[in-house]
């Protein structure tokens, strides 16, 4: 008897479509966002890093002038 109810439960779970639209939406958003994120990391990050490195170097140079 427990086996029959287990099969019935599994069948109900398998046939339950609630939440499928939400899951599909999340997967589509992820499929769009992942290539954009990879592109930003590969192309954008070196530029951002260079910008902040330059800014830090300028701050260190100006710090020497501010101390005097």
PDB file of N, CA, C, O and CB in Angstrom:
ATOM      1  N   UNK A   1       0.815  -1.189   0.000  1.00  0.00           N
ATOM      2  CA  UNK A   1       0.000   0.000   0.000  1.00  0.00           C
ATOM      3  C   UNK A   1       0.867   1.264   0.000  1.00  0.00           C
ATOM      4  O   UNK A   1       0.538   2.244  -0.669  1.00  0.00           O
ATOM      5  CB  UNK A   1      -0.932  -0.008   1.201  1.00  0.00           C
ATOM      6  N   UNK A   2       1.941   1.241   0.729  1.00  0.00           N
ATOM      7  CA  UNK A   2       2.818   2.401   0.754  1.00  0.00           C
ATOM      8  C   UNK A   2       3.430   2.641  -0.623  1.00  0.00           C
ATOM      9  O   UNK A   2       3.660   3.785  -1.016  1.00  0.00           O
ATOM     10  CB  UNK A   2       3.919   2.218   1.803  1.00  0.00           C
ATOM     11  N   UNK A   3       3.693   1.555  -1.353  1.00  0.00           N
ATOM     12  CA  UNK A   3       4.270   1.696  -2.673  1.00  0.00           C
ATOM     13  C   UNK A   3       3.324   2.418  -3.620  1.00  0.00           C
ATOM     14  O   UNK A   3       3.748   3.274  -4.396  1.00  0.00           O
ATOM     15  CB  UNK A   3       4.631   0.340  -3.231  1.00  0.00           C
ATOM     16  N   UNK A   4       2.055   2.077  -3.557  1.00  0.00           N
ATOM     17  CA  UNK A   4       1.059   2.718  -4.417  1.00  0.00           C
ATOM     18  C   UNK A   4       0.954   4.202  -4.100  1.00  0.00           C
ATOM     19  O   UNK A   4       0.865   5.019  -5.016  1.00  0.00           O
ATOM     20  CB  UNK A   4      -0.311   2.044  -4.255  1.00  0.00           C
ATOM     21  N   UNK A   5       0.961   4.564  -2.835  1.00  0.00           N
ATOM     22  CA  UNK A   5       0.867   5.979  -2.486  1.00  0.00           C
ATOM     23  C   UNK A   5       2.148   6.718  -2.868  1.00  0.00           C
ATOM     24  O   UNK A   5       2.095   7.899  -3.211  1.00  0.00           O
ATOM     25  CB  UNK A   5       0.586   6.145  -0.985  1.00  0.00           C
ATOM     26  N   UNK A   6       3.287   6.047  -2.815  1.00  0.00           N
ATOM     27  CA  UNK A   6       4.540   6.671  -3.242  1.00  0.00           C
ATOM     28  C   UNK A   6       4.502   6.956  -4.741  1.00  0.00           C
ATOM     29  O   UNK A   6       4.907   8.032  -5.180  1.00  0.00           O
ATOM     30  CB  UNK A   6       5.746   5.767  -2.895  1.00  0.00           C
ATOM     31  N   UNK A   7       4.013   5.986  -5.533  1.00  0.00           N
ATOM     32  CA  UNK A   7       3.900   6.199  -6.971  1.00  0.00           C
ATOM     33  C   UNK A   7       2.909   7.315  -7.277  1.00  0.00           C
ATOM     34  O   UNK A   7       3.133   8.112  -8.189  1.00  0.00           O
ATOM     35  CB  UNK A   7       3.475   4.908  -7.671  1.00  0.00           C
ATOM     36  N   UNK A   8       1.828   7.377  -6.531  1.00  0.00           N
ATOM     37  CA  UNK A   8       0.836   8.431  -6.728  1.00  0.00           C
ATOM     38  C   UNK A   8       1.448   9.794  -6.417  1.00  0.00           C
ATOM     39  O   UNK A   8       1.222  10.763  -7.142  1.00  0.00           O
ATOM     40  CB  UNK A   8      -0.406   8.184  -5.846  1.00  0.00           C
ATOM     41  N   UNK A   9       2.218   9.863  -5.340  1.00  0.00           N
ATOM     42  CA  UNK A   9       2.886  11.110  -4.970  1.00  0.00           C
ATOM     43  C   UNK A   9       3.885  11.532  -6.052  1.00  0.00           C
ATOM     44  O   UNK A   9       3.926  12.703  -6.430  1.00  0.00           O
ATOM     45  CB  UNK A   9       3.602  10.953  -3.613  1.00  0.00           C
ATOM     46  N   UNK A  10       4.678  10.601  -6.545  1.00  0.00           N
ATOM     47  CA  UNK A  10       5.645  10.921  -7.593  1.00  0.00           C
ATOM     48  C   UNK A  10       4.945  11.371  -8.872  1.00  0.00           C
ATOM     49  O   UNK A  10       5.424  12.280  -9.549  1.00  0.00           O
ATOM     50  CB  UNK A  10       6.535   9.710  -7.881  1.00  0.00           C
ATOM     51  N   UNK A  11       3.833  10.756  -9.205  1.00  0.00           N
ATOM     52  CA  UNK A  11       3.077  11.138 -10.385  1.00  0.00           C
ATOM     53  C   UNK A  11       2.509  12.545 -10.218  1.00  0.00           C
ATOM     54  O   UNK A  11       2.526  13.333 -11.163  1.00  0.00           O
ATOM     55  CB  UNK A  11       1.951  10.130 -10.653  1.00  0.00           C
ATOM     56  N   UNK A  12       2.011  12.864  -9.039  1.00  0.00           N
ATOM     57  CA  UNK A  12       1.483  14.200  -8.785  1.00  0.00           C
ATOM     58  C   UNK A  12       2.571  15.252  -8.879  1.00  0.00           C
ATOM     59  O   UNK A  12       2.361  16.325  -9.445  1.00  0.00           O
ATOM     60  CB  UNK A  12       0.824  14.257  -7.419  1.00  0.00           C
ATOM     61  N   UNK A  13       3.727  14.945  -8.328  1.00  0.00           N
ATOM     62  CA  UNK A  13       4.848  15.889  -8.387  1.00  0.00           C
ATOM     63  C   UNK A  13       5.288  16.094  -9.831  1.00  0.00           C
ATOM     64  O   UNK A  13       5.567  17.219 -10.245  1.00  0.00           O
ATOM     65  CB  UNK A  13       6.033  15.385  -7.532  1.00  0.00           C
ATOM     66  N   UNK A  14       5.348  15.015 -10.590  1.00  0.00           N
ATOM     67  CA  UNK A  14       5.776  15.100 -11.982  1.00  0.00           C
ATOM     68  C   UNK A  14       4.791  15.898 -12.831  1.00  0.00           C
ATOM     69  O   UNK A  14       5.210  16.612 -13.742  1.00  0.00           O
ATOM     70  CB  UNK A  14       5.947  13.706 -12.562  1.00  0.00           C
ATOM     71  N   UNK A  15       3.511  15.794 -12.559  1.00  0.00           N
ATOM     72  CA  UNK A  15       2.491  16.485 -13.339  1.00  0.00           C
ATOM     73  C   UNK A  15       2.232  17.910 -12.868  1.00  0.00           C
ATOM     74  O   UNK A  15       1.485  18.641 -13.518  1.00  0.00           O
ATOM     75  CB  UNK A  15       1.214  15.709 -13.295  1.00  0.00           C
ATOM     76  N   UNK A  16       2.824  18.316 -11.768  1.00  0.00           N
ATOM     77  CA  UNK A  16       2.601  19.648 -11.219  1.00  0.00           C
ATOM     78  C   UNK A  16       3.412  20.671 -12.013  1.00  0.00           C
ATOM     79  O   UNK A  16       4.640  20.603 -12.039  1.00  0.00           O
ATOM     80  CB  UNK A  16       2.981  19.696  -9.715  1.00  0.00           C
ATOM     81  N   UNK A  17       2.732  21.619 -12.662  1.00  0.00           N
ATOM     82  CA  UNK A  17       3.391  22.617 -13.490  1.00  0.00           C
ATOM     83  C   UNK A  17       3.502  23.978 -12.807  1.00  0.00           C
ATOM     84  O   UNK A  17       3.969  24.936 -13.423  1.00  0.00           O
ATOM     85  CB  UNK A  17       2.652  22.764 -14.788  1.00  0.00           C
ATOM     86  N   UNK A  18       3.088  24.078 -11.567  1.00  0.00           N
ATOM     87  CA  UNK A  18       3.173  25.358 -10.885  1.00  0.00           C
ATOM     88  C   UNK A  18       4.636  25.754 -10.716  1.00  0.00           C
ATOM     89  O   UNK A  18       5.473  24.933 -10.341  1.00  0.00           O
ATOM     90  CB  UNK A  18       2.461  25.298  -9.515  1.00  0.00           C
ATOM     91  N   UNK A  19       4.929  26.994 -10.992  1.00  0.00           N
ATOM     92  CA  UNK A  19       6.284  27.509 -10.855  1.00  0.00           C
ATOM     93  C   UNK A  19       7.141  27.324 -12.097  1.00  0.00           C
ATOM     94  O   UNK A  19       8.284  27.780 -12.128  1.00  0.00           O
ATOM     95  CB  UNK A  19       6.949  26.852  -9.703  1.00  0.00           C
ATOM     96  N   UNK A  20       6.607  26.657 -13.129  1.00  0.00           N
ATOM     97  CA  UNK A  20       7.395  26.410 -14.335  1.00  0.00           C
ATOM     98  C   UNK A  20       7.702  27.712 -15.062  1.00  0.00           C
ATOM     99  O   UNK A  20       8.803  27.881 -15.586  1.00  0.00           O
ATOM    100  CB  UNK A  20       6.657  25.446 -15.271  1.00  0.00           C
ATOM    101  N   UNK A  21       6.750  28.630 -15.100  1.00  0.00           N
ATOM    102  CA  UNK A  21       6.965  29.907 -15.785  1.00  0.00           C
ATOM    103  C   UNK A  21       8.049  30.704 -15.071  1.00  0.00           C
ATOM    104  O   UNK A  21       8.900  31.312 -15.719  1.00  0.00           O
ATOM    105  CB  UNK A  21       5.651  30.724 -15.853  1.00  0.00           C
ATOM    106  N   UNK A  22       8.025  30.705 -13.763  1.00  0.00           N
ATOM    107  CA  UNK A  22       9.046  31.428 -13.006  1.00  0.00           C
ATOM    108  C   UNK A  22      10.421  30.839 -13.249  1.00  0.00           C
ATOM    109  O   UNK A  22      11.392  31.572 -13.439  1.00  0.00           O
ATOM    110  CB  UNK A  22       8.724  31.406 -11.515  1.00  0.00           C
ATOM    111  N   UNK A  23      10.505  29.535 -13.243  1.00  0.00           N
ATOM    112  CA  UNK A  23      11.788  28.875 -13.483  1.00  0.00           C
ATOM    113  C   UNK A  23      12.294  29.153 -14.887  1.00  0.00           C
ATOM    114  O   UNK A  23      13.482  29.415 -15.074  1.00  0.00           O
ATOM    115  CB  UNK A  23      11.664  27.370 -13.262  1.00  0.00           C
ATOM    116  N   UNK A  24      11.416  29.101 -15.871  1.00  0.00           N
ATOM    117  CA  UNK A  24      11.819  29.392 -17.249  1.00  0.00           C
ATOM    118  C   UNK A  24      12.290  30.836 -17.385  1.00  0.00           C
ATOM    119  O   UNK A  24      13.260  31.107 -18.092  1.00  0.00           O
ATOM    120  CB  UNK A  24      10.656  29.124 -18.218  1.00  0.00           C
ATOM    121  N   UNK A  25      11.618  31.754 -16.720  1.00  0.00           N
ATOM    122  CA  UNK A  25      12.017  33.155 -16.754  1.00  0.00           C
ATOM    123  C   UNK A  25      13.394  33.348 -16.156  1.00  0.00           C
ATOM    124  O   UNK A  25      14.217  34.072 -16.715  1.00  0.00           O
ATOM    125  CB  UNK A  25      11.006  34.015 -16.018  1.00  0.00           C
ATOM    126  N   UNK A  26      13.655  32.714 -15.033  1.00  0.00           N
ATOM    127  CA  UNK A  26      14.966  32.808 -14.392  1.00  0.00           C
ATOM    128  C   UNK A  26      16.048  32.232 -15.290  1.00  0.00           C
ATOM    129  O   UNK A  26      17.136  32.800 -15.385  1.00  0.00           O
ATOM    130  CB  UNK A  26      14.959  32.083 -13.044  1.00  0.00           C
ATOM    131  N   UNK A  27      15.769  31.119 -15.948  1.00  0.00           N
ATOM    132  CA  UNK A  27      16.750  30.520 -16.854  1.00  0.00           C
ATOM    133  C   UNK A  27      17.035  31.427 -18.047  1.00  0.00           C
ATOM    134  O   UNK A  27      18.186  31.548 -18.467  1.00  0.00           O
ATOM    135  CB  UNK A  27      16.258  29.158 -17.341  1.00  0.00           C
ATOM    136  N   UNK A  28      16.012  32.059 -18.592  1.00  0.00           N
ATOM    137  CA  UNK A  28      16.216  32.981 -19.721  1.00  0.00           C
ATOM    138  C   UNK A  28      17.036  34.190 -19.288  1.00  0.00           C
ATOM    139  O   UNK A  28      17.954  34.606 -19.996  1.00  0.00           O
ATOM    140  CB  UNK A  28      14.861  33.442 -20.298  1.00  0.00           C
ATOM    141  N   UNK A  29      16.712  34.748 -18.141  1.00  0.00           N
ATOM    142  CA  UNK A  29      17.477  35.892 -17.633  1.00  0.00           C
ATOM    143  C   UNK A  29      18.936  35.499 -17.405  1.00  0.00           C
ATOM    144  O   UNK A  29      19.845  36.263 -17.729  1.00  0.00           O
ATOM    145  CB  UNK A  29      16.854  36.422 -16.319  1.00  0.00           C
ATOM    146  N   UNK A  30      19.154  34.316 -16.853  1.00  0.00           N
ATOM    147  CA  UNK A  30      20.522  33.840 -16.646  1.00  0.00           C
ATOM    148  C   UNK A  30      21.260  33.632 -17.954  1.00  0.00           C
ATOM    149  O   UNK A  30      22.451  33.928 -18.050  1.00  0.00           O
ATOM    150  CB  UNK A  30      20.511  32.549 -15.860  1.00  0.00           C
ATOM    151  N   UNK A  31      20.560  33.122 -18.972  1.00  0.00           N
ATOM    152  CA  UNK A  31      21.194  32.896 -20.278  1.00  0.00           C
ATOM    153  C   UNK A  31      21.568  34.218 -20.938  1.00  0.00           C
ATOM    154  O   UNK A  31      22.534  34.274 -21.699  1.00  0.00           O
ATOM    155  CB  UNK A  31      20.259  32.095 -21.201  1.00  0.00           C
ATOM    156  N   UNK A  32      20.832  35.265 -20.663  1.00  0.00           N
ATOM    157  CA  UNK A  32      21.155  36.587 -21.209  1.00  0.00           C
ATOM    158  C   UNK A  32      22.252  37.251 -20.380  1.00  0.00           C
ATOM    159  O   UNK A  32      23.166  37.859 -20.937  1.00  0.00           O
ATOM    160  CB  UNK A  32      19.896  37.485 -21.245  1.00  0.00           C
ATOM    161  N   UNK A  33      22.168  37.140 -19.069  1.00  0.00           N
ATOM    162  CA  UNK A  33      23.103  37.849 -18.192  1.00  0.00           C
ATOM    163  C   UNK A  33      24.496  37.228 -18.183  1.00  0.00           C
ATOM    164  O   UNK A  33      25.483  37.949 -18.035  1.00  0.00           O
ATOM    165  CB  UNK A  33      22.560  37.881 -16.785  1.00  0.00           C
ATOM    166  N   UNK A  34      24.598  35.934 -18.334  1.00  0.00           N
ATOM    167  CA  UNK A  34      25.900  35.275 -18.244  1.00  0.00           C
ATOM    168  C   UNK A  34      26.875  35.740 -19.324  1.00  0.00           C
ATOM    169  O   UNK A  34      28.014  36.061 -18.983  1.00  0.00           O
ATOM    170  CB  UNK A  34      25.722  33.779 -18.337  1.00  0.00           C
ATOM    171  N   UNK A  35      26.503  35.796 -20.599  1.00  0.00           N
ATOM    172  CA  UNK A  35      27.466  36.316 -21.590  1.00  0.00           C
ATOM    173  C   UNK A  35      27.834  37.780 -21.362  1.00  0.00           C
ATOM    174  O   UNK A  35      28.971  38.185 -21.600  1.00  0.00           O
ATOM    175  CB  UNK A  35      26.900  36.160 -22.985  1.00  0.00           C
ATOM    176  N   UNK A  36      26.865  38.568 -20.899  1.00  0.00           N
ATOM    177  CA  UNK A  36      27.156  39.980 -20.605  1.00  0.00           C
ATOM    178  C   UNK A  36      28.162  40.078 -19.476  1.00  0.00           C
ATOM    179  O   UNK A  36      29.098  40.874 -19.546  1.00  0.00           O
ATOM    180  CB  UNK A  36      25.866  40.748 -20.238  1.00  0.00           C
ATOM    181  N   UNK A  37      27.981  39.281 -18.440  1.00  0.00           N
ATOM    182  CA  UNK A  37      28.901  39.280 -17.316  1.00  0.00           C
ATOM    183  C   UNK A  37      30.297  38.829 -17.736  1.00  0.00           C
ATOM    184  O   UNK A  37      31.291  39.421 -17.316  1.00  0.00           O
ATOM    185  CB  UNK A  37      28.373  38.384 -16.209  1.00  0.00           C
ATOM    186  N   UNK A  38      30.377  37.799 -18.549  1.00  0.00           N
ATOM    187  CA  UNK A  38      31.673  37.320 -19.033  1.00  0.00           C
ATOM    188  C   UNK A  38      32.358  38.408 -19.859  1.00  0.00           C
ATOM    189  O   UNK A  38      33.560  38.629 -19.717  1.00  0.00           O
ATOM    190  CB  UNK A  38      31.501  36.030 -19.874  1.00  0.00           C
ATOM    191  N   UNK A  39      31.599  39.086 -20.721  1.00  0.00           N
ATOM    192  CA  UNK A  39      32.167  40.162 -21.533  1.00  0.00           C
ATOM    193  C   UNK A  39      32.694  41.290 -20.651  1.00  0.00           C
ATOM    194  O   UNK A  39      33.786  41.806 -20.888  1.00  0.00           O
ATOM    195  CB  UNK A  39      31.118  40.705 -22.513  1.00  0.00           C
ATOM    196  N   UNK A  40      31.924  41.673 -19.637  1.00  0.00           N
ATOM    197  CA  UNK A  40      32.363  42.746 -18.748  1.00  0.00           C
ATOM    198  C   UNK A  40      33.624  42.371 -17.984  1.00  0.00           C
ATOM    199  O   UNK A  40      34.497  43.212 -17.771  1.00  0.00           O
ATOM    200  CB  UNK A  40      31.259  43.101 -17.772  1.00  0.00           C
ATOM    201  N   UNK A  41      33.719  41.126 -17.575  1.00  0.00           N
ATOM    202  CA  UNK A  41      34.908  40.692 -16.837  1.00  0.00           C
ATOM    203  C   UNK A  41      36.127  40.676 -17.753  1.00  0.00           C
ATOM    204  O   UNK A  41      37.207  41.112 -17.355  1.00  0.00           O
ATOM    205  CB  UNK A  41      34.685  39.295 -16.221  1.00  0.00           C
ATOM    206  N   UNK A  42      35.960  40.179 -18.969  1.00  0.00           N
ATOM    207  CA  UNK A  42      37.091  40.068 -19.897  1.00  0.00           C
ATOM    208  C   UNK A  42      37.529  41.418 -20.457  1.00  0.00           C
ATOM    209  O   UNK A  42      38.727  41.684 -20.557  1.00  0.00           O
ATOM    210  CB  UNK A  42      36.732  39.143 -21.039  1.00  0.00           C
ATOM    211  N   UNK A  43      36.576  42.269 -20.823  1.00  0.00           N
ATOM    212  CA  UNK A  43      36.898  43.520 -21.497  1.00  0.00           C
ATOM    213  C   UNK A  43      36.895  44.700 -20.528  1.00  0.00           C
ATOM    214  O   UNK A  43      37.815  45.518 -20.544  1.00  0.00           O
ATOM    215  CB  UNK A  43      35.912  43.773 -22.627  1.00  0.00           C
ATOM    216  N   UNK A  44      35.893  44.791 -19.706  1.00  0.00           N
ATOM    217  CA  UNK A  44      35.724  45.959 -18.853  1.00  0.00           C
ATOM    218  C   UNK A  44      36.629  45.998 -17.644  1.00  0.00           C
ATOM    219  O   UNK A  44      37.080  47.072 -17.247  1.00  0.00           O
ATOM    220  CB  UNK A  44      34.335  46.032 -18.403  1.00  0.00           C
ATOM    221  N   UNK A  45      36.907  44.849 -17.050  1.00  0.00           N
ATOM    222  CA  UNK A  45      37.675  44.824 -15.813  1.00  0.00           C
ATOM    223  C   UNK A  45      39.089  45.386 -15.977  1.00  0.00           C
ATOM    224  O   UNK A  45      39.525  46.146 -15.113  1.00  0.00           O
ATOM    225  CB  UNK A  45      37.750  43.414 -15.295  1.00  0.00           C
ATOM    226  N   UNK A  46      39.828  45.050 -17.043  1.00  0.00           N
ATOM    227  CA  UNK A  46      41.161  45.661 -17.179  1.00  0.00           C
ATOM    228  C   UNK A  46      41.100  47.187 -17.257  1.00  0.00           C
ATOM    229  O   UNK A  46      41.971  47.873 -16.720  1.00  0.00           O
ATOM    230  CB  UNK A  46      41.858  45.118 -18.420  1.00  0.00           C
ATOM    231  N   UNK A  47      40.076  47.717 -17.922  1.00  0.00           N
ATOM    232  CA  UNK A  47      39.951  49.178 -17.998  1.00  0.00           C
ATOM    233  C   UNK A  47      39.629  49.776 -16.631  1.00  0.00           C
ATOM    234  O   UNK A  47      40.205  50.792 -16.241  1.00  0.00           O
ATOM    235  CB  UNK A  47      38.865  49.572 -19.011  1.00  0.00           C
ATOM    236  N   UNK A  48      38.717  49.148 -15.914  1.00  0.00           N
ATOM    237  CA  UNK A  48      38.350  49.635 -14.579  1.00  0.00           C
ATOM    238  C   UNK A  48      39.557  49.559 -13.649  1.00  0.00           C
ATOM    239  O   UNK A  48      39.826  50.495 -12.896  1.00  0.00           O
ATOM    240  CB  UNK A  48      37.166  48.816 -13.997  1.00  0.00           C
ATOM    241  N   UNK A  49      40.268  48.462 -13.700  1.00  0.00           N
ATOM    242  CA  UNK A  49      41.455  48.282 -12.854  1.00  0.00           C
ATOM    243  C   UNK A  49      42.506  49.342 -13.181  1.00  0.00           C
ATOM    244  O   UNK A  49      43.108  49.924 -12.278  1.00  0.00           O
ATOM    245  CB  UNK A  49      42.050  46.863 -13.039  1.00  0.00           C
ATOM    246  N   UNK A  50      42.724  49.592 -14.472  1.00  0.00           N
ATOM    247  CA  UNK A  50      43.684  50.621 -14.879  1.00  0.00           C
ATOM    248  C   UNK A  50      43.281  52.003 -14.403  1.00  0.00           C
ATOM    249  O   UNK A  50      44.126  52.797 -13.989  1.00  0.00           O
ATOM    250  CB  UNK A  50      43.834  50.629 -16.382  1.00  0.00           C
ATOM    251  N   UNK A  51      41.994  52.287 -14.464  1.00  0.00           N
ATOM    252  CA  UNK A  51      41.485  53.579 -14.014  1.00  0.00           C
ATOM    253  C   UNK A  51      41.753  53.789 -12.526  1.00  0.00           C
ATOM    254  O   UNK A  51      42.215  54.856 -12.120  1.00  0.00           O
ATOM    255  CB  UNK A  51      39.986  53.688 -14.299  1.00  0.00           C
ATOM    256  N   UNK A  52      41.463  52.774 -11.715  1.00  0.00           N
ATOM    257  CA  UNK A  52      41.683  52.905 -10.276  1.00  0.00           C
ATOM    258  C   UNK A  52      43.166  52.890  -9.929  1.00  0.00           C
ATOM    259  O   UNK A  52      43.583  53.571  -8.992  1.00  0.00           O
ATOM    260  CB  UNK A  52      40.968  51.789  -9.531  1.00  0.00           C
ATOM    261  N   UNK A  53      43.963  52.135 -10.659  1.00  0.00           N
ATOM    262  CA  UNK A  53      45.403  52.131 -10.415  1.00  0.00           C
ATOM    263  C   UNK A  53      45.987  53.513 -10.698  1.00  0.00           C
ATOM    264  O   UNK A  53      46.812  54.016  -9.936  1.00  0.00           O
ATOM    265  CB  UNK A  53      46.101  51.061 -11.284  1.00  0.00           C
ATOM    266  N   UNK A  54      45.556  54.113 -11.788  1.00  0.00           N
ATOM    267  CA  UNK A  54      46.018  55.462 -12.128  1.00  0.00           C
ATOM    268  C   UNK A  54      45.589  56.457 -11.050  1.00  0.00           C
ATOM    269  O   UNK A  54      46.368  57.322 -10.649  1.00  0.00           O
ATOM    270  CB  UNK A  54      45.468  55.895 -13.510  1.00  0.00           C
ATOM    271  N   UNK A  55      44.356  56.329 -10.587  1.00  0.00           N
ATOM    272  CA  UNK A  55      43.872  57.221  -9.537  1.00  0.00           C
ATOM    273  C   UNK A  55      44.651  57.082  -8.245  1.00  0.00           C
ATOM    274  O   UNK A  55      44.945  58.076  -7.580  1.00  0.00           O
ATOM    275  CB  UNK A  55      42.419  56.963  -9.273  1.00  0.00           C
ATOM    276  N   UNK A  56      44.991  55.837  -7.885  1.00  0.00           N
ATOM    277  CA  UNK A  56      45.786  55.631  -6.670  1.00  0.00           C
ATOM    278  C   UNK A  56      47.188  56.204  -6.812  1.00  0.00           C
ATOM    279  O   UNK A  56      47.728  56.771  -5.862  1.00  0.00           O
ATOM    280  CB  UNK A  56      45.868  54.145  -6.337  1.00  0.00           C
ATOM    281  N   UNK A  57      47.771  56.061  -7.978  1.00  0.00           N
ATOM    282  CA  UNK A  57      49.106  56.624  -8.203  1.00  0.00           C
ATOM    283  C   UNK A  57      49.084  58.147  -8.107  1.00  0.00           C
ATOM    284  O   UNK A  57      49.998  58.756  -7.551  1.00  0.00           O
ATOM    285  CB  UNK A  57      49.646  56.192  -9.574  1.00  0.00           C
ATOM    286  N   UNK A  58      48.039  58.750  -8.650  1.00  0.00           N
ATOM    287  CA  UNK A  58      47.911  60.206  -8.555  1.00  0.00           C
ATOM    288  C   UNK A  58      47.707  60.651  -7.111  1.00  0.00           C
ATOM    289  O   UNK A  58      48.254  61.671  -6.693  1.00  0.00           O
ATOM    290  CB  UNK A  58      46.749  60.696  -9.421  1.00  0.00           C
ATOM    291  N   UNK A  59      46.923  59.892  -6.348  1.00  0.00           N
ATOM    292  CA  UNK A  59      46.739  60.226  -4.936  1.00  0.00           C
ATOM    293  C   UNK A  59      48.034  60.123  -4.156  1.00  0.00           C
ATOM    294  O   UNK A  59      48.319  60.973  -3.312  1.00  0.00           O
ATOM    295  CB  UNK A  59      45.696  59.323  -4.313  1.00  0.00           C
ATOM    296  N   UNK A  60      48.821  59.096  -4.424  1.00  0.00           N
ATOM    297  CA  UNK A  60      50.106  58.952  -3.737  1.00  0.00           C
ATOM    298  C   UNK A  60      51.054  60.077  -4.094  1.00  0.00           C
ATOM    299  O   UNK A  60      51.789  60.563  -3.235  1.00  0.00           O
ATOM    300  CB  UNK A  60      50.744  57.615  -4.075  1.00  0.00           C
ATOM    301  N   UNK A  61      51.048  60.498  -5.352  1.00  0.00           N
ATOM    302  CA  UNK A  61      51.907  61.617  -5.770  1.00  0.00           C
ATOM    303  C   UNK A  61      51.457  62.914  -5.095  1.00  0.00           C
ATOM    304  O   UNK A  61      52.297  63.697  -4.650  1.00  0.00           O
ATOM    305  CB  UNK A  61      51.882  61.780  -7.314  1.00  0.00           C
ATOM    306  N   UNK A  62      50.176  63.147  -5.015  1.00  0.00           N
ATOM    307  CA  UNK A  62      49.663  64.364  -4.381  1.00  0.00           C
ATOM    308  C   UNK A  62      49.840  64.331  -2.871  1.00  0.00           C
ATOM    309  O   UNK A  62      49.935  65.382  -2.237  1.00  0.00           O
ATOM    310  CB  UNK A  62      48.193  64.555  -4.721  1.00  0.00           C
ATOM    311  N   UNK A  63      49.886  63.144  -2.288  1.00  0.00           N
ATOM    312  CA  UNK A  63      50.085  63.025  -0.846  1.00  0.00           C
ATOM    313  C   UNK A  63      51.467  63.584  -0.462  1.00  0.00           C
ATOM    314  O   UNK A  63      51.615  64.258   0.557  1.00  0.00           O
ATOM    315  CB  UNK A  63      49.949  61.538  -0.395  1.00  0.00           C
ATOM    316  N   UNK A  64      52.450  63.295  -1.283  1.00  0.00           N
ATOM    317  CA  UNK A  64      53.793  63.813  -1.013  1.00  0.00           C
ATOM    318  C   UNK A  64      53.795  65.337  -1.053  1.00  0.00           C
ATOM    319  O   UNK A  64      54.494  65.976  -0.267  1.00  0.00           O
ATOM    320  CB  UNK A  64      54.807  63.250  -2.030  1.00  0.00           C
ATOM    321  N   UNK A  65      53.019  65.924  -1.964  1.00  0.00           N
ATOM    322  CA  UNK A  65      52.942  67.387  -2.031  1.00  0.00           C
ATOM    323  C   UNK A  65      52.159  67.964  -0.864  1.00  0.00           C
ATOM    324  O   UNK A  65      52.465  69.064  -0.403  1.00  0.00           O
ATOM    325  CB  UNK A  65      52.304  67.824  -3.342  1.00  0.00           C
ATOM    326  N   UNK A  66      51.155  67.243  -0.378  1.00  0.00           N
ATOM    327  CA  UNK A  66      50.322  67.746   0.726  1.00  0.00           C
ATOM    328  C   UNK A  66      51.069  67.730   2.047  1.00  0.00           C
ATOM    329  O   UNK A  66      50.804  68.557   2.920  1.00  0.00           O
ATOM    330  CB  UNK A  66      49.048  66.920   0.849  1.00  0.00           C
ATOM    331  N   UNK A  67      51.999  66.799   2.204  1.00  0.00           N
ATOM    332  CA  UNK A  67      52.748  66.688   3.460  1.00  0.00           C
ATOM    333  C   UNK A  67      53.709  67.853   3.605  1.00  0.00           C
ATOM    334  O   UNK A  67      53.961  68.311   4.720  1.00  0.00           O
ATOM    335  CB  UNK A  67      53.515  65.355   3.524  1.00  0.00           C
ATOM    336  N   UNK A  68      54.246  68.334   2.505  1.00  0.00           N
ATOM    337  CA  UNK A  68      55.243  69.409   2.565  1.00  0.00           C
ATOM    338  C   UNK A  68      54.634  70.710   2.858  1.00  0.00           C
ATOM    339  O   UNK A  68      55.338  71.716   2.942  1.00  0.00           O
ATOM    340  CB  UNK A  68      56.001  69.507   1.302  1.00  0.00           C
TER     341      UNK A  68
END
